């Protein structure tokens, strides 16, 4: 008899990420305009650190680096049950990055259908 490779079994109780809070929640994103780096910080360390800070409080859906009007930005998309909590997640992220990078601005947007609506 030849050994079989283990089969992956999908758990019937698996919950989609959008139902992490028990109900469907909207997606938010925080766009952080990145300025000067702290001494010893490499540019490629900023995005993972920002995502780690968001992940301390909620589920990270995606992370990306964008160049908006010539300014480098770290963009983190995440789940949150309300605008207030989404803003708190963004504030936590900005505060946590204080020793790593200068955050020139932070904008929080909520996914409404096909559009991103500013929260603050």
N, C-alpha and C positions, 0 to 999 in steps of 0.2 A: 504494500500500500504506500502510495506517495503522500508525503505530508501536504496538508492543505494550508493555504494562507488564510489567516483569520478574515472573516467577513465583517464589514462594518454594518452594524445594525443601527438604524435610526430610532431614536427613542421616541415613543409615542407622546411623551409629555414635554417634548422640546417646545420652548416658547420662542416665537420670533423676537428679534431684538427690539422691534417697535413696541412690544408688549412687556418690556422689562419692568415697567412700573405697575403692571396689572391692567392697564388700559392703554389704548393707542395714544402715543404722545407725539407731538411735532418734533421735527428736526430743527436745530438751531446751528448757527455757525458764528464763531468769533474770528474776526479778521484783525490781526495784530500787525500794525506797521512797525517794522523792525528798524531800530537805529543803531547806535554804536554798541559793539560787543564788549563785555567785560574782559579784562586781561585774562588770557589763557583760554578763552572760549572760542571754539571754532564755529564757523557759520553753519556747518552741518549738524551741530549739536542743538540748535535752537528749536527746530520743529519737533524732534523727539521729546525734548523737555516740556514743551508746551502741551503736547499730546498726553504726556505722563501726568501733568498737573490736572488736565481735564478729566482723565481717567480715574483720578482719586475720588471724584464726585459723581461721575455718571459714565454712560457707555459712549465711547468714541466711535463714530461711524466712519470717518475719513479724515485724512490730514493731507495738506498740500502746501506748496510754496508758490506764490504768484507774484508777478511784478505789476503793480497797479500804479499808473501814472509815474513810472520810474522809481517807485518805492518798493523795496522787497517786503512781502507780507507772508506771515504764517497764517494759514487758514485751517481751523479745526472744526469739524462738524460733529455734533453730538445730540443725544436725546435729552429732553428736559420736560417735566410735566407743566411748567408755566413760564411766562416771561420773567417773572421775578427770580426763579431758580436759575434760568438761563443766564441772567445778568450776574447772579452770584457766582456761577461757574466761571464766567469771564473775568470777574474781579479777582477770584482766587488765582486764576492763571496769570493775570498781569502782576499780581503781588508776588507770586512764586518766581516769576521771571526777573524780578528786580535785580538780583545779583548776577544774572547771566547776560542780560541784554537790555538796552534802553527800548521801551515800548513807547513809540511816539503817539500812537492812538490805538484804540480798540473799538470795533464796531460789532454789535450783536444783531444778527438778522434771523428771522423765523421763516421756515419754508411754508408758503401758502400756495398750494397747487404747484404751478410751474414757476412761481416767483419767489424771490427772497425779499421779505418785508423788514425794514429797519425796526428794531425794538427800542433802541436808544440812539 
